[in-house]
Amino acid sequence: MRNDSIRYLIVPGWQGSADDHWQSHWQRSLPNSSRVEQADWMTPSCADWVAALEQSIIAAAGPVILIAHSLGCMAVVHWAAQAPRALLQQVQGVLLVAPADVERPNCPPALQNFAPIPRHLLPFPSQVVSSDNDAAISAPRAMELARDWGAEIGILTGAGHINVKSGHQRWEQGFAYLYRLQSRLEQGSLRRA
């Protein structure tokens, strides 16, 4: 899965991704990877998170694949709804893991400024991975959002929020979804050649 021309941007969710979170492990193991840093991980502002994501994409100065988790997924879809065309073209694909449903009735107040969720077709290949027992989003809701976004969907059994608390420190099996996304990107490139 090595591609030296692509940069991987890790987009953590609410409260960031701790050192033992799979996103941190992936950042250490994927070549050309970096993390989108936020000024405030605890009381997130949608506008600020979207701006930080955009600045990270600009700084990458080349093709990127976004690897987002939870509220980071919401930052990605909000960014895609308003980003300039040139920057949208820089994103080769996006892996959206355990997207947080910020419209759910029990959504923490700190996250509610990310509602409403943009429901437009994403302008780049995307893969959603969710779980059938995630407190932050139901499986039917994850499938609904994936359909709206034009994303492929994978629903894991009993994986919770796909984070450290649910036992997903390294999450090696998650690389299969990244590999699948990259294979779709490579096939698309070959068809265009």
N, CA, C and O of each residue as an XYZ file, in Angstrom:
772
protein
N       0.830     -1.182      0.000
C       0.000      0.000      0.000
C       0.874      1.246      0.000
O       0.468      2.285      0.519
N       2.036      1.158     -0.559
C       2.964      2.286     -0.535
C       2.806      3.127     -1.793
O       2.882      2.613     -2.909
N       2.587      4.406     -1.607
C       2.499      5.340     -2.715
C       3.141      6.640     -2.233
O       2.526      7.407     -1.493
N       4.375      6.877     -2.656
C       5.144      8.006     -2.151
C       4.595      9.363     -2.584
O       4.937     10.383     -1.986
N       3.745      9.392     -3.621
C       3.242     10.684     -4.080
C       1.998     11.119     -3.305
O       1.628     12.293     -3.342
N       1.355     10.193     -2.607
C       0.143     10.534     -1.863
C       0.487     10.808     -0.406
O       1.284     10.099      0.207
N      -0.126     11.839      0.125
C       0.029     12.183      1.535
C      -1.238     11.736      2.262
O      -2.347     11.948      1.771
N      -1.074     11.128      3.414
C      -2.209     10.699      4.232
C      -2.430     11.738      5.318
O      -1.522     12.034      6.095
N      -3.629     12.289      5.372
C      -3.971     13.249      6.424
C      -4.916     12.567      7.408
O      -6.031     12.183      7.054
N      -4.454     12.423      8.642
C      -5.245     11.827      9.713
C      -6.117     12.931     10.305
O      -5.612     13.977     10.712
N      -7.441     12.690     10.351
C      -8.393     13.698     10.831
C      -9.098     13.133     12.071
O     -10.126     12.467     11.945
N      -8.555     13.393     13.264
C      -9.158     12.853     14.486
C     -10.510     13.485     14.803
O     -10.896     14.511     14.244
N     -11.208     12.831     15.720
C     -12.500     13.318     16.177
C     -12.387     14.084     17.485
O     -11.310     14.529     17.882
N     -13.525     14.223     18.137
C     -13.638     14.962     19.391
C     -12.614     14.442     20.407
O     -12.485     13.232     20.594
N     -11.909     15.325     21.041
C     -10.897     15.057     22.049
C      -9.592     14.510     21.460
O      -8.688     14.126     22.201
N      -9.497     14.477     20.134
C      -8.275     14.022     19.478
C      -8.110     12.513     19.555
O      -8.963     11.814     20.102
N      -7.026     12.023     19.014
C      -6.717     10.590     19.049
C      -5.476     10.386     19.898
O      -4.382     10.832     19.554
N      -5.671      9.701     21.013
C      -4.567      9.449     21.942
C      -3.485      8.606     21.282
O      -3.677      8.071     20.190
N      -2.360      8.496     21.950
C      -1.211      7.784     21.405
C      -1.506      6.320     21.092
O      -0.895      5.749     20.189
N      -2.447      5.697     21.837
C      -2.764      4.288     21.585
C      -3.979      4.103     20.675
O      -4.408      2.970     20.459
N      -4.536      5.175     20.143
C      -5.653      5.108     19.182
C      -5.124      4.624     17.838
O      -3.977      4.898     17.486
N      -5.949      3.911     17.094
C      -5.501      3.371     15.799
C      -5.028      4.472     14.858
O      -4.114      4.240     14.067
N      -5.624      5.669     14.918
C      -5.167      6.743     14.034
C      -3.712      7.112     14.326
O      -2.953      7.409     13.404
N      -3.324      7.095     15.586
C      -1.936      7.402     15.947
C      -1.000      6.297     15.472
O       0.093      6.575     14.977
N      -1.424      5.049     15.620
C      -0.620      3.928     15.108
C      -0.465      4.036     13.590
O       0.627      3.845     13.055
N      -1.556      4.342     12.911
C      -1.505      4.470     11.454
C      -0.588      5.622     11.047
O       0.171      5.502     10.086
N      -0.654      6.724     11.767
C       0.196      7.875     11.426
C       1.673      7.489     11.519
O       2.489      7.933     10.712
N       2.005      6.663     12.504
C       3.393      6.225     12.657
C       3.801      5.202     11.592
O       4.986      5.081     11.279
N       2.832      4.464     11.030
C       3.196      3.395     10.095
C       2.990      3.742      8.623
O       3.620      3.130      7.761
N       2.131      4.699      8.315
C       1.907      5.077      6.919
C       2.960      6.089      6.476
O       3.243      7.046      7.197
N       3.541      5.882      5.294
C       4.500      6.870      4.793
C       3.790      8.177      4.456
O       2.609      8.175      4.108
N       4.501      9.274      4.560
C       3.954     10.585      4.174
C       2.648     10.923      4.894
O       1.719     11.447      4.279
N       2.575     10.629      6.177
C       1.336     10.924      6.894
C       1.539     12.051      7.900
O       2.629     12.244      8.439
N       0.471     12.778      8.131
C       0.482     13.832      9.147
C      -0.923     13.951      9.711
O      -1.879     13.393      9.171
N      -1.027     14.677     10.789
C      -2.293     14.813     11.505
C      -2.826     16.228     11.358
O      -2.070     17.198     11.409
N      -4.127     16.335     11.175
C      -4.777     17.643     11.215
C      -4.922     18.013     12.685
O      -5.653     17.359     13.429
N      -4.227     19.058     13.095
C      -4.283     19.508     14.493
C      -5.364     20.575     14.650
O      -5.547     21.435     13.788
N      -6.065     20.496     15.759
C      -7.107     21.470     16.062
C      -6.678     22.302     17.272
O      -6.003     21.799     18.170
N      -7.069     23.566     17.290
C      -6.731     24.449     18.417
C      -7.479     24.022     19.678
O      -6.964     24.177     20.785
N      -8.684     23.489     19.519
C      -9.499     23.092     20.676
C     -10.152     21.751     20.401
O     -11.102     21.651     19.625
N      -9.627     20.721     21.051
C     -10.164     19.369     20.874
C     -11.389     19.125     21.745
O     -12.178     18.227     21.450
N     -11.566     19.896     22.807
C     -12.626     19.610     23.779
C     -13.945     20.316     23.465
O     -15.016     19.735     23.641
N     -13.874     21.564     23.003
C     -15.099     22.292     22.624
C     -14.961     22.677     21.157
O     -14.641     23.821     20.833
N     -15.204     21.715     20.275
C     -14.948     21.924     18.855
C     -15.916     22.911     18.204
O     -17.112     22.933     18.496
N     -15.359     23.717     17.321
C     -16.151     24.624     16.490
C     -16.077     24.103     15.059
O     -14.989     23.913     14.514
N     -17.222     23.879     14.466
C     -17.247     23.349     13.098
C     -16.437     24.235     12.156
O     -15.632     23.735     11.371
N     -16.645     25.534     12.229
C     -15.932     26.457     11.328
C     -14.424     26.368     11.531
O     -13.668     26.360     10.559
N     -13.977     26.302     12.787
C     -12.539     26.217     13.066
C     -11.955     24.890     12.599
O     -10.856     24.851     12.047
N     -12.690     23.806     12.822
C     -12.195     22.487     12.412
C     -12.108     22.387     10.888
O     -11.155     21.821     10.352
N     -13.089     22.930     10.205
C     -13.075     22.920      8.733
C     -11.900     23.757      8.223
O     -11.215     23.358      7.282
N     -11.670     24.913      8.842
C     -10.547     25.778      8.434
C      -9.207     25.080      8.658
O      -8.317     25.181      7.814
N      -9.048     24.374      9.776
C      -7.797     23.653     10.053
C      -7.594     22.519      9.048
O      -6.472     22.271      8.605
N      -8.669     21.839      8.691
C      -8.579     20.780      7.682
C      -8.138     21.374      6.351
O      -7.252     20.832      5.691
N      -8.747     22.475      5.959
C      -8.379     23.110      4.696
C      -6.912     23.539      4.695
O      -6.211     23.339      3.703
N      -6.447     24.121      5.786
C      -5.044     24.534      5.862
C      -4.097     23.336      5.742
O      -3.030     23.448      5.137
N      -4.479     22.198      6.312
C      -3.649     20.989      6.213
C      -3.605     20.468      4.782
O      -2.566     19.995      4.322
N      -4.719     20.554      4.083
C      -4.760     20.112      2.683
C      -3.900     21.035      1.824
O      -3.152     20.573      0.962
N      -4.009     22.331      2.061
C      -3.175     23.293      1.325
C      -1.698     23.022      1.594
O      -0.886     23.017      0.669
N      -1.350     22.797      2.862
C       0.052     22.558      3.240
C       0.607     21.277      2.622
O       1.811     21.174      2.384
N      -0.261     20.306      2.364
C       0.196     19.046      1.757
C       0.711     19.270      0.343
O       1.577     18.531     -0.127
N       0.191     20.275     -0.332
C       0.669     20.696     -1.662
C       0.755     19.542     -2.655
O       1.706     19.460     -3.432
N      -0.219     18.668     -2.630
C      -0.252     17.534     -3.553
C      -1.424     16.642     -3.213
O      -2.251     16.989     -2.370
N      -1.502     15.483     -3.871
C      -2.641     14.599     -3.631
C      -2.667     14.052     -2.204
O      -1.633     13.694     -1.640
N      -3.889     13.997     -1.629
C      -4.054     13.499     -0.268
C      -5.182     12.471     -0.195
O      -6.123     12.482     -0.989
N      -5.049     11.592      0.780
C      -6.141     10.720      1.199
C      -6.431     11.091      2.647
O      -5.528     11.119      3.484
N      -7.697     11.375      2.933
C      -8.112     11.742      4.284
C      -8.546     10.490      5.036
O      -9.288      9.664      4.504
N      -8.081     10.354      6.272
C      -8.445      9.225      7.123
C      -9.077      9.815      8.381
O      -8.380     10.228      9.308
N     -10.409      9.847      8.395
C     -11.143     10.560      9.443
C     -11.848      9.597     10.389
O     -12.249      8.501     10.001
N     -11.988     10.029     11.634
C     -12.708      9.258     12.641
C     -13.717     10.156     13.349
O     -13.408     11.296     13.695
N     -14.914      9.640     13.559
C     -15.936     10.251     14.400
C     -16.271     11.683     13.973
O     -16.745     11.892     12.856
N     -16.037     12.662     14.833
C     -16.356     14.051     14.488
C     -15.462     14.553     13.351
O     -15.840     15.475     12.628
N     -14.288     13.955     13.192
C     -13.435     14.292     12.057
C     -14.135     14.026     10.729
O     -13.911     14.738      9.750
N     -14.987     12.997     10.696
C     -15.770     12.702      9.477
C     -16.711     13.859      9.162
O     -16.895     14.226      8.002
N     -17.308     14.433     10.218
C     -18.221     15.562     10.010
C     -17.453     16.783      9.510
O     -17.960     17.534      8.677
N     -16.236     16.987     10.012
C     -15.410     18.097      9.514
C     -15.134     17.911      8.024
O     -15.164     18.874      7.258
N     -14.863     16.666      7.614
C     -14.579     16.387      6.196
C     -15.792     16.700      5.328
O     -15.653     17.374      4.307
N     -16.984     16.226      5.709
C     -18.151     16.451      4.838
C     -18.557     17.924      4.822
O     -19.039     18.423      3.805
N     -18.364     18.621      5.942
C     -18.635     20.071      5.941
C     -17.635     20.792      5.038
O     -18.011     21.688      4.282
N     -16.361     20.399      5.118
C     -15.344     21.015      4.266
C     -15.678     20.777      2.792
O     -15.614     21.704      1.985
N     -16.031     19.546      2.440
C     -16.317     19.206      1.047
C     -17.516     19.982      0.494
O     -17.609     20.208     -0.712
N     -18.423     20.386      1.373
C     -19.615     21.122      0.937
C     -19.303     22.557      0.523
O     -20.102     23.188     -0.170
N     -18.143     23.081      0.941
C     -17.862     24.497      0.652
C     -16.467     24.758      0.106
O     -16.105     25.910     -0.131
N     -15.685     23.719     -0.095
C     -14.285     23.902     -0.508
C     -14.174     24.333     -1.968
O     -15.034     23.998     -2.783
N     -13.124     25.071     -2.298
C     -12.884     25.445     -3.693
C     -12.564     24.198     -4.531
O     -11.990     23.227     -4.038
N     -12.944     24.254     -5.778
C     -12.777     23.112     -6.684
C     -11.328     22.604     -6.744
O     -11.096     21.396     -6.759
N     -10.374     23.509     -6.778
C      -8.967     23.095     -6.877
C      -8.548     22.259     -5.678
O      -7.800     21.293     -5.824
N      -9.026     22.624     -4.493
C      -8.687     21.834     -3.302
C      -9.438     20.512     -3.278
O      -8.891     19.494     -2.854
N     -10.686     20.522     -3.730
C     -11.447     19.266     -3.810
C     -10.729     18.267     -4.713
O     -10.710     17.069     -4.432
N     -10.141     18.765     -5.796
C      -9.434     17.889     -6.734
C      -8.147     17.332     -6.135
O      -7.635     16.317     -6.608
N      -7.629     17.973     -5.119
C      -6.417     17.503     -4.458
C      -6.690     16.244     -3.622
O      -5.795     15.426     -3.410
N      -7.945     16.098     -3.149
C      -8.319     14.935     -2.331
C      -8.624     13.765     -3.258
O      -9.548     13.811     -4.071
N      -7.825     12.724     -3.113
C      -7.980     11.539     -3.965
C      -9.056     10.596     -3.440
O      -9.695      9.882     -4.213
N      -9.251     10.595     -2.134
C     -10.249      9.728     -1.526
C     -10.305      9.964     -0.035
O      -9.447     10.642      0.529
N     -11.331      9.396      0.611
C     -11.491      9.593      2.046
C     -12.049      8.327      2.689
O     -12.983      7.705      2.184
N     -11.443      7.969      3.821
C     -11.913      6.877      4.658
C     -12.594      7.510      5.865
O     -11.953      8.213      6.647
N     -13.891      7.261      6.017
C     -14.705      7.861      7.076
C     -15.072      6.761      8.074
O     -15.957      5.948      7.804
N     -14.404      6.733      9.209
C     -14.576      5.660     10.187
C     -15.423      6.141     11.362
O     -15.122      7.157     11.989
N     -16.495      5.386     11.648
C     -17.385      5.675     12.781
C     -17.844      7.132     12.793
O     -17.649      7.831     13.787
N     -18.456      7.598     11.694
C     -18.907      9.000     11.678
C     -19.879      9.265     12.826
O     -20.773      8.461     13.091
N     -19.700     10.385     13.494
C     -20.572     10.743     14.620
C     -21.844     11.384     14.088
O     -21.786     12.363     13.344
N     -22.981     10.841     14.463
C     -24.265     11.415     14.061
C     -24.564     12.598     14.985
O     -25.087     12.425     16.086
N     -24.228     13.784     14.524
C     -24.400     14.988     15.349
C     -25.847     15.475     15.374
O     -26.152     16.492     15.997
N     -26.737     14.750     14.697
C     -28.166     15.077     14.718
C     -28.946     14.138     15.637
O     -30.158     14.295     15.782
N     -28.276     13.166     16.260
C     -28.974     12.192     17.109
C     -29.483     12.880     18.387
O     -28.899     13.868     18.832
N     -30.564     12.360     18.972
C     -31.145     12.997     20.158
C     -30.182     13.117     21.344
O     -30.238     14.107     22.073
N     -29.302     12.134     21.553
C     -28.407     12.160     22.714
C     -27.018     12.702     22.379
O     -26.054     12.415     23.089
N     -26.910     13.473     21.318
C     -25.621     14.025     20.911
C     -25.118     15.004     21.977
O     -25.871     15.866     22.430
N     -23.842     14.873     22.381
C     -23.311     15.830     23.363
C     -23.422     17.270     22.846
O     -23.161     17.529     21.671
N     -23.802     18.191     23.708
C     -23.976     19.591     23.284
C     -22.750     20.175     22.579
O     -22.895     20.989     21.667
N     -21.552     19.771     22.987
C     -20.328     20.318     22.383
C     -20.221     20.019     20.895
O     -19.498     20.708     20.176
N     -20.935     18.995     20.424
C     -20.824     18.581     19.017
C     -21.958     19.103     18.142
O     -21.902     18.991     16.917
N     -22.971     19.665     18.759
C     -24.180     20.001     18.010
C     -23.999     21.121     16.991
O     -24.838     21.282     16.105
N     -22.906     21.908     17.100
C     -22.698     22.959     16.094
C     -22.225     22.377     14.760
O     -22.057     23.123     13.795
N     -22.008     21.059     14.686
C     -21.675     20.399     13.428
C     -22.935     19.963     12.668
O     -22.839     19.438     11.559
N     -24.118     20.180     13.264
C     -25.390     19.896     12.600
C     -25.852     21.168     11.891
O     -25.523     22.271     12.325
N     -26.604     21.026     10.815
C     -27.020     19.773     10.175
C     -25.877     19.127      9.379
O     -24.925     19.792      8.970
N     -26.001     17.833      9.178
C     -24.993     17.080      8.427
C     -25.193     17.317      6.934
O     -26.296     17.108      6.429
N     -24.162     17.746      6.216
C     -24.277     17.858      4.756
C     -24.595     16.486      4.151
O     -23.989     15.481      4.523
N     -25.537     16.456      3.229
C     -25.996     15.187      2.675
C     -25.703     15.074      1.173
O     -26.287     14.229      0.494
N     -24.813     15.910      0.657
C     -24.503     15.922     -0.769
C     -23.558     14.774     -1.139
O     -22.877     14.214     -0.281
N     -23.532     14.444     -2.402
C     -22.604     13.458     -2.941
C     -21.189     13.998     -2.807
O     -20.905     15.109     -3.256
N     -20.304     13.228     -2.198
C     -18.913     13.674     -2.067
C     -18.221     13.628     -3.426
O     -18.468     12.709     -4.208
N     -17.358     14.603     -3.723
C     -16.748     14.697     -5.051
C     -15.493     13.845     -5.221
O     -14.724     14.059     -6.158
N     -15.281     12.885     -4.328
C     -14.127     11.997     -4.421
C     -14.541     10.629     -3.877
O     -15.493     10.541     -3.100
N     -13.846      9.569     -4.270
C     -14.186      8.240     -3.760
C     -14.115      8.209     -2.235
O     -13.217      8.789     -1.625
N     -15.074      7.524     -1.643
C     -15.124      7.479     -0.193
C     -15.600      6.116      0.299
O     -16.345      5.402     -0.373
N     -15.138      5.792      1.496
C     -15.478      4.539      2.158
C     -15.879      4.852      3.587
O     -15.106      5.451      4.335
N     -17.090      4.448      3.971
C     -17.548      4.585      5.351
C     -17.391      3.229      6.027
O     -17.749      2.198      5.457
N     -16.857      3.234      7.240
C     -16.794      2.031      8.066
C     -17.468      2.370      9.383
O     -17.081      3.325     10.057
N     -18.480      1.588      9.751
C     -19.208      1.824     10.987
C     -19.418      0.491     11.691
O     -18.871     -0.530     11.276
N     -20.206      0.506     12.748
C     -20.430     -0.689     13.555
C     -21.913     -0.827     13.873
O     -22.658      0.153     13.874
N     -22.324     -2.053     14.141
C     -23.735     -2.294     14.465
C     -24.071     -1.984     15.920
O     -25.222     -2.128     16.332
N     -23.074     -1.558     16.707
C     -23.362     -1.200     18.105
C     -22.609      0.063     18.537
O     -22.126      0.153     19.665
N     -22.519      1.014     17.643
C     -21.854      2.293     17.941
C     -22.873      3.245     18.565
O     -23.902      3.540     17.957
N     -22.588      3.724     19.775
C     -23.503      4.652     20.458
C     -23.590      5.999     19.744
O     -24.548      6.745     19.947
N     -22.591      6.321     18.903
C     -22.565      7.623     18.227
C     -23.327      7.620     16.906
O     -23.590      8.682     16.342
N     -23.686      6.428     16.403
C     -24.453      6.343     15.150
C     -25.000      4.929     15.008
O     -24.301      3.957     15.291
N     -26.232      4.818     14.577
C     -26.807      3.493     14.335
C     -26.348      2.986     12.970
O     -25.989      3.775     12.097
N     -26.362      1.685     12.794
C     -25.968      1.113     11.501
C     -26.878      1.597     10.371
O     -26.368      1.950      9.308
N     -28.218      1.630     10.556
C     -29.066      2.148      9.470
C     -28.751      3.607      9.118
O     -28.787      3.988      7.948
N     -28.446      4.409     10.122
C     -28.111      5.813      9.874
C     -26.776      5.931      9.128
O     -26.640      6.755      8.224
N     -25.794      5.108      9.507
C     -24.505      5.106      8.798
C     -24.709      4.713      7.334
O     -24.090      5.291      6.441
N     -25.577      3.731      7.093
C     -25.851      3.313      5.707
C     -26.556      4.426      4.931
O     -26.277      4.638      3.750
N     -27.464      5.130      5.592
C     -28.175      6.243      4.955
C     -27.203      7.359      4.556
O     -27.259      7.869      3.437
N     -26.315      7.729      5.481
C     -25.348      8.788      5.178
C     -24.388      8.345      4.076
O     -24.079      9.125      3.174
N     -23.917      7.108      4.142
C     -23.011      6.600      3.100
C     -23.682      6.672      1.736
O     -23.054      7.061      0.751
N     -24.949      6.300      1.678
C     -25.683      6.370      0.406
C     -25.755      7.814     -0.095
O     -25.514      8.082     -1.272
N     -26.085      8.734      0.798
C     -26.179     10.148      0.409
C     -24.835     10.682     -0.080
O     -24.777     11.469     -1.025
N     -23.761     10.249      0.567
C     -22.420     10.722      0.212
C     -21.830      9.988     -0.990
O     -20.779     10.381     -1.496
N     -22.496      8.922     -1.456
C     -21.961      8.137     -2.567
C     -20.795      7.261     -2.150
O     -19.934      6.931     -2.967
N     -20.765      6.885     -0.884
C     -19.651      6.111     -0.335
C     -19.980      4.629     -0.290
O     -21.142      4.243     -0.164
N     -18.951      3.807     -0.393
C     -19.113      2.397     -0.084
C     -19.246      2.288      1.433
O     -18.752      3.141      2.170
N     -19.916      1.232      1.892
C     -20.153      1.091      3.332
C     -19.718     -0.283      3.814
O     -19.948     -1.295      3.153
N     -19.094     -0.295      4.965
C     -18.772     -1.541      5.654
C     -19.283     -1.434      7.072
O     -18.937     -0.493      7.787
N     -20.112     -2.395      7.496
C     -20.633     -2.403      8.856
C     -19.973     -3.560      9.610
O     -20.128     -4.722      9.236
N     -19.242     -3.235     10.666
C     -18.581     -4.237     11.484
C     -19.525     -4.723     12.579
O     -20.404     -3.982     13.019
N     -19.348     -5.942     13.007
C     -20.167     -6.514     14.069
C     -19.494     -6.296     15.422
O     -18.347     -6.691     15.629
N     -20.221     -5.663     16.333
C     -19.758     -5.499     17.707
C     -18.489     -4.690     17.877
O     -17.728     -4.939     18.812
N     -18.237     -3.725     17.001
C     -16.982     -2.958     17.040
C     -17.109     -1.636     17.789
O     -16.139     -0.881     17.859
N     -18.278     -1.338     18.348
C     -18.452     -0.091     19.088
C     -18.131      1.127     18.242
O     -18.503      1.205     17.071
N     -17.436      2.075     18.851
C     -17.103      3.328     18.158
C     -15.753      3.244     17.423
O     -15.201      4.258     16.994
N     -15.247      2.038     17.292
C     -13.977      1.775     16.592
C     -12.894      2.708     17.139
O     -12.266      3.474     16.408
N     -12.705      2.609     18.447
C     -11.711      3.434     19.130
C     -11.023      2.598     20.209
O     -11.238      1.388     20.293
N     -10.212      3.231     21.017
C      -9.474      2.510     22.064
C     -10.437      1.822     23.033
O     -10.223      0.672     23.415
N     -11.497      2.533     23.429
C     -12.463      1.987     24.388
C     -13.099      0.691     23.884
O     -13.420     -0.193     24.679
N     -13.282      0.576     22.567
C     -13.878     -0.637     22.000
C     -12.820     -1.658     21.575
O     -13.135     -2.633     20.893
N     -11.567     -1.434     21.979
C     -10.512     -2.409     21.724
C      -9.798     -2.259     20.396
O      -9.182     -3.210     19.915
N      -9.871     -1.079     19.795
C      -9.265     -0.858     18.476
C      -8.040      0.050     18.599
O      -8.073      1.222     18.224
N      -6.959     -0.524     19.136
C      -5.732      0.249     19.261
C      -5.002      0.294     17.920
O      -4.890      1.368     17.327
N      -4.516     -0.808     17.439
C      -3.807     -0.804     16.150
C      -4.773     -0.934     14.980
O      -4.527     -0.366     13.916
N      -5.844     -1.655     15.149
C      -6.879     -1.889     14.149
C      -6.284     -2.249     12.788
O      -6.548     -1.598     11.778
N      -5.477     -3.301     12.796
C      -4.817     -3.756     11.569
C      -5.825     -4.091     10.471
O      -5.562     -3.831      9.297
N      -6.991     -4.672     10.840
C      -7.980     -5.034      9.820
C      -8.538     -3.807      9.105
O      -9.083     -3.917      8.006
N      -8.401     -2.633      9.733
C      -8.861     -1.408      9.091
C      -8.070     -1.069      7.842
O      -8.573     -0.400      6.940
N      -6.820     -1.536      7.794
C      -6.015     -1.287      6.594
C      -6.657     -1.902      5.352
O      -6.425     -1.428      4.239
N      -7.461     -2.954      5.529
C      -8.150     -3.562      4.381
C      -9.089     -2.557      3.723
O      -9.236     -2.547      2.501
N      -9.722     -1.718      4.531
C     -10.614     -0.695      3.965
C      -9.821      0.397      3.247
O     -10.242      0.891      2.201
N      -8.680      0.767      3.812
C      -7.822      1.751      3.152
C      -7.284      1.179      1.844
O      -7.248      1.869      0.825
N      -6.866     -0.084      1.878
C      -6.359     -0.739      0.677
C      -7.451     -0.808     -0.402
O      -7.195     -0.578     -1.583
N      -8.669     -1.130      0.036
C      -9.795     -1.210     -0.910
C     -10.050      0.162     -1.556
O     -10.283      0.254     -2.761
N     -10.004      1.212     -0.749
C     -10.185      2.561     -1.274
C      -9.084      2.896     -2.269
O      -9.359      3.407     -3.354
N      -7.840      2.609     -1.905
C      -6.729      2.911     -2.810
C      -6.810      2.089     -4.091
O      -6.440      2.583     -5.156
N      -7.278      0.860     -4.015
C      -7.449      0.039     -5.222
C      -8.468      0.673     -6.154
O      -8.280      0.688     -7.370
N      -9.564      1.206     -5.574
C     -10.559      1.906     -6.399
C      -9.941      3.123     -7.072
O     -10.240      3.409     -8.231
N      -9.071      3.849     -6.348
C      -8.415      5.027     -6.915
C      -7.497      4.632     -8.066
O      -7.476      5.289     -9.107
N      -6.734      3.547     -7.872
C      -5.819      3.089     -8.913
C      -6.576      2.596    -10.135
O      -6.159      2.862    -11.262
N      -7.682      1.884     -9.937
C      -8.497      1.417    -11.066
C      -9.071      2.597    -11.837
O      -9.129      2.578    -13.067
N      -9.499      3.632    -11.100
C     -10.024      4.828    -11.755
C      -8.962      5.517    -12.579
O      -9.246      6.011    -13.670
N      -7.723      5.558    -12.065
C      -6.607      6.169    -12.799
C      -6.302      5.387    -14.061
O      -6.035      5.976    -15.108
N      -6.339      4.080    -13.971
C      -6.055      3.233    -15.145
C      -7.121      3.415    -16.218
O      -6.810      3.450    -17.408
N      -8.392      3.531    -15.789
C      -9.473      3.716    -16.770
C      -9.325      5.068    -17.488
O      -9.652      5.188    -18.669
N      -8.831      6.081    -16.765
C      -8.672      7.402    -17.380
C      -7.450      7.487    -18.269
O      -7.373      8.370    -19.124
N      -6.485      6.586    -18.089
C      -5.225      6.636    -18.859
C      -5.412      6.189    -20.282
O      -4.454      6.173    -21.055
